[in-house]
Amino acid sequence: MCSRNNDKTLTKDQIREAEEALITANRVLLKRDKARIIEYIESHNLMLKETQSGLWFEITKQGNGPEVKEGMLLTMDYRVSLLDGTECYSSDSTGYKQFRPGQGGVESGIDEGIRMLREGSEAIFILPPHLAHGLTGDGDCIPPHTVILYHIKLVKVEP
């Protein structure tokens, strides 16, 4: 009988090397995404600012209604597109989106950005892949590793 050692255990050095390679690749992707976003902002004469997480935003109209707080029910009118202008989703085709901040159901970049708004506010958000649909996309309209652009109007804020 033939016996083989199928032990595929990696050494600590192999694990460390693999982790370092992934970290390097991630840094390259982040830098490339940021360059694409800046190019888009400049070519469209936008005045977006970047948060520490990498979300780009511009509040185009500040509303007068209630502030957004975690757990509140939010209703937003929205349009999502790729940077090349391809529209992916909109409230015109799918209806208003409702969600509660901090409870999932939206991209982490939207969860972060929406907290800067009040009812009646309008904003532009640019989400790099790590704040949107990541390396896999959404399996439908948003391709893998894609920067997305949101135009949002916060229609209603309820407790």
Secondary structure, 3 states (H helix, E strand, C coil): CCCCCCCCCCCHHHHHHHHHHHHHHHHHHHHHHHHHHHHHHHHCCCCCEECCCCCEEEEEECCCCCECCCCCEEEEEEEEEECCCCEEEEHHHHCCEEECCCCCCCCHHHHHHHCCCECCCEEEEEECHHHCCCCCCCCCCCCCCCCEEEEEEEEEEEC
